[in-house]
Amino acid sequence: MERERRRVVIIGGGVAGSLLAKSIQFNSDLTLIDEKEYFEIPWARWRAMVDPSFGERSVINHRDYLTNGRIVASSAIDITETEVLTAEGRLIPYDYLVIATGHTDSVPKTRTEMLNQYQTECEKINSARSILIVGGGPTGVELAGEIAVDFPDKLLTLVHNGPRLMEFIGIKAASKALNWLTSKKVEVKLGESVILNDDDEDNANGVKLFQTSRGESVKADCHFLCTGRPVASSWLRRTLLKSNLDKRGRLMVNENLRVKNRNNVFAIGDITDIPEIKQGYLAQKHALVAAKNLKLIMDGEKESKLEKYEPRTPKAVMVSLGRKEAVAQFSFTTVSGSVPGMVKSKDLFVGRTRKKLGLQPNATLID
Ligand SMILES: Cc1cc2nc3c(=O)[nH]c(=O)nc-3n(C[C@H](O)[C@H](O)[C@H](O)COP(=O)(O)OP(=O)(O)OC[C@H]3O[C@@H](n4cnc5c(N)ncnc54)[C@H](O)[C@@H]3O)c2cc1C
């Protein structure tokens, strides 16, 4: 006789939560709670903004890969020892809980709305003469690359408060990216920040003046914020997991990816305090370790059999520069141009990510 399946609840259907859900759906009585009905591949967002058809493969309804589990499209707002409470007032019981809420983001609830949003952003870019990008980390650089290649006639300014672009990678890679942007006529201002006000809406009828910390003015018809987002853990401060958060709001986990001192609660992805850079491909590795450990525990295996997660230093970091080029930093060298571009920039790993979720890499099924 089949053993009763244990109730697993995953909160957050992003990079880590979606892969975990897909991996354990036939081994558990599974519920995925996510604020939205779909998974968006985050690193494909900028391409989808300059080419909305790209979003048809990178925005995936949870139901497409999760055929054997419940999906609750709502925010989790509280946790007790046995249940999760959602914003809509539903109580969802669990035997095992996984927190995978990553970083905060403000995106629409349905896939159709998300695709429409890309369309709106694309029209905004198309009708602007001048565009300001605030933030010169990898996301700001990648967005500048997409716009510079697909809309070469735009006057593009990127303002970054640090002394160089992308401080998380080496000087060589940062200066290759800077040279590439400059060659595409992007004006890059380093060591200054844009003074932003709460009411900084783009002006529908024309140009706006943005002030910088150095007293300069930047004219732009529209602007995009590419500054860091906070960890999505403020809601956890009101729950029984509040004492498991570190000073930066990250959940403290042990080597098996269990939240410390909690046998039936795991955390994966950007929300964890694992000392490594916060990247999607590492979040996917967390998901696979958590999947293995949950299966072992639910099968009644010994604790000593659980897999340990070792924090990693990435072997390579790649930043795309438009559709064909990229800069790649390896431990032994840094290269830029069309060779790393062939690896990352053409498809932005969208086919590969879809495949991991058991989907056709190239399908473009619309709702
Ligand atoms: C523009 C951009 C480009 C990037 N480029 C790369 C790259 O090239 N390579 C790379 O490896 N990484 C990249 N990253 C980083 C990567 O996307 C993250 O490391 C990864 O998404 C982390 O996965 P996660 O599952 O922890 O969180 P997320 O993917 O952020 O998912 C969190 C999920 O939780 C949901 N959620 C949040 N709060 C709640 C709540 N209270 N209740 C219910 N649901 C909730 C959210 O809606 C979301 O679905 C990029 C990120 C961005 C934004």
Ligand as a Chemical Component Dictionary entry (heavy atoms), coordinates in Angstrom:
data_LIG
# 
_chem_comp.id                   LIG 
_chem_comp.type                 NON-POLYMER 
_chem_comp.pdbx_formal_charge   0 
_chem_comp.three_letter_code    LIG 
# 
loop_
_chem_comp_atom.comp_id 
_chem_comp_atom.atom_id 
_chem_comp_atom.alt_atom_id 
_chem_comp_atom.type_symbol 
_chem_comp_atom.charge 
_chem_comp_atom.model_Cartn_x 
_chem_comp_atom.model_Cartn_y 
_chem_comp_atom.model_Cartn_z 
_chem_comp_atom.pdbx_ordinal 
LIG C1  C1  C 0 17.578 41.636 -13.989 1  
LIG C2  C2  C 0 18.309 40.498 -13.328 2  
LIG C3  C3  C 0 19.322 39.830 -14.009 3  
LIG C4  C4  C 0 19.970 38.747 -13.403 4  
LIG N1  N1  N 0 20.946 38.075 -14.128 5  
LIG C5  C5  C 0 21.464 36.927 -13.630 6  
LIG C6  C6  C 0 22.347 36.133 -14.416 7  
LIG O1  O1  O 0 22.672 36.486 -15.549 8  
LIG N2  N2  N 0 22.814 34.976 -13.892 9  
LIG C7  C7  C 0 22.463 34.549 -12.629 10 
LIG O2  O2  O 0 22.905 33.461 -12.217 11 
LIG N3  N3  N 0 21.655 35.291 -11.843 12 
LIG C8  C8  C 0 21.144 36.469 -12.308 13 
LIG N4  N4  N 0 20.299 37.231 -11.535 14 
LIG C9  C9  C 0 20.092 36.852 -10.125 15 
LIG C10 C10 C 0 19.038 35.756 -10.014 16 
LIG O3  O3  O 0 17.902 36.098 -10.763 17 
LIG C11 C11 C 0 18.678 35.524 -8.548  18 
LIG O4  O4  O 0 19.847 35.133 -7.858  19 
LIG C12 C12 C 0 17.593 34.457 -8.439  20 
LIG O5  O5  O 0 16.408 34.919 -9.041  21 
LIG C13 C13 C 0 17.340 34.071 -6.975  22 
LIG O6  O6  O 0 16.348 33.086 -6.968  23 
LIG P1  P1  P 0 15.313 32.965 -5.746  24 
LIG O7  O7  O 0 14.432 31.820 -6.094  25 
LIG O8  O8  O 0 16.033 32.976 -4.470  26 
LIG O9  O9  O 0 14.469 34.319 -5.791  27 
LIG P2  P2  P 0 13.540 34.907 -6.916  28 
LIG O10 O10 O 0 13.874 34.335 -8.236  29 
LIG O11 O11 O 0 13.616 36.393 -6.712  30 
LIG O12 O12 O 0 12.080 34.399 -6.539  31 
LIG C14 C14 C 0 11.398 34.793 -5.385  32 
LIG C15 C15 C 0 9.931  34.467 -5.582  33 
LIG O13 O13 O 0 9.248  34.626 -4.355  34 
LIG C16 C16 C 0 8.029  35.310 -4.562  35 
LIG N5  N5  N 0 7.693  35.957 -3.287  36 
LIG C17 C17 C 0 8.357  36.920 -2.614  37 
LIG N6  N6  N 0 7.774  37.168 -1.438  38 
LIG C18 C18 C 0 6.701  36.341 -1.345  39 
LIG C19 C19 C 0 5.697  36.117 -0.366  40 
LIG N7  N7  N 0 5.675  36.771 0.811   41 
LIG N8  N8  N 0 4.731  35.194 -0.630  42 
LIG C20 C20 C 0 4.723  34.502 -1.798  43 
LIG N9  N9  N 0 5.666  34.671 -2.753  44 
LIG C21 C21 C 0 6.637  35.564 -2.527  45 
LIG C22 C22 C 0 8.341  36.272 -5.710  46 
LIG O14 O14 O 0 7.164  36.680 -6.365  47 
LIG C23 C23 C 0 9.229  35.370 -6.577  48 
LIG O15 O15 O 0 8.433  34.580 -7.436  49 
LIG C24 C24 C 0 19.632 38.347 -12.101 50 
LIG C25 C25 C 0 18.623 39.021 -11.404 51 
LIG C26 C26 C 0 17.954 40.079 -12.002 52 
LIG C27 C27 C 0 16.847 40.798 -11.244 53 
# 
loop_
_chem_comp_bond.comp_id 
_chem_comp_bond.atom_id_1 
_chem_comp_bond.atom_id_2 
_chem_comp_bond.value_order 
_chem_comp_bond.pdbx_ordinal 
LIG C1  C2  SING 1  
LIG C2  C3  SING 2  
LIG C2  C26 DOUB 3  
LIG C3  C4  DOUB 4  
LIG C4  N1  SING 5  
LIG C4  C24 SING 6  
LIG N1  C5  DOUB 7  
LIG C5  C6  SING 8  
LIG C5  C8  SING 9  
LIG C6  O1  DOUB 10 
LIG C6  N2  SING 11 
LIG N2  C7  SING 12 
LIG C7  O2  DOUB 13 
LIG C7  N3  SING 14 
LIG N3  C8  DOUB 15 
LIG C8  N4  SING 16 
LIG N4  C9  SING 17 
LIG N4  C24 SING 18 
LIG C9  C10 SING 19 
LIG C10 O3  SING 20 
LIG C10 C11 SING 21 
LIG C11 O4  SING 22 
LIG C11 C12 SING 23 
LIG C12 O5  SING 24 
LIG C12 C13 SING 25 
LIG C13 O6  SING 26 
LIG O6  P1  SING 27 
LIG P1  O7  DOUB 28 
LIG P1  O8  SING 29 
LIG P1  O9  SING 30 
LIG O9  P2  SING 31 
LIG P2  O10 DOUB 32 
LIG P2  O11 SING 33 
LIG P2  O12 SING 34 
LIG O12 C14 SING 35 
LIG C14 C15 SING 36 
LIG C15 O13 SING 37 
LIG C15 C23 SING 38 
LIG O13 C16 SING 39 
LIG C16 N5  SING 40 
LIG C16 C22 SING 41 
LIG N5  C17 SING 42 
LIG N5  C21 SING 43 
LIG C17 N6  DOUB 44 
LIG N6  C18 SING 45 
LIG C18 C19 SING 46 
LIG C18 C21 DOUB 47 
LIG C19 N7  SING 48 
LIG C19 N8  DOUB 49 
LIG N8  C20 SING 50 
LIG C20 N9  DOUB 51 
LIG N9  C21 SING 52 
LIG C22 O14 SING 53 
LIG C22 C23 SING 54 
LIG C23 O15 SING 55 
LIG C24 C25 DOUB 56 
LIG C25 C26 SING 57 
LIG C26 C27 SING 58 
# 
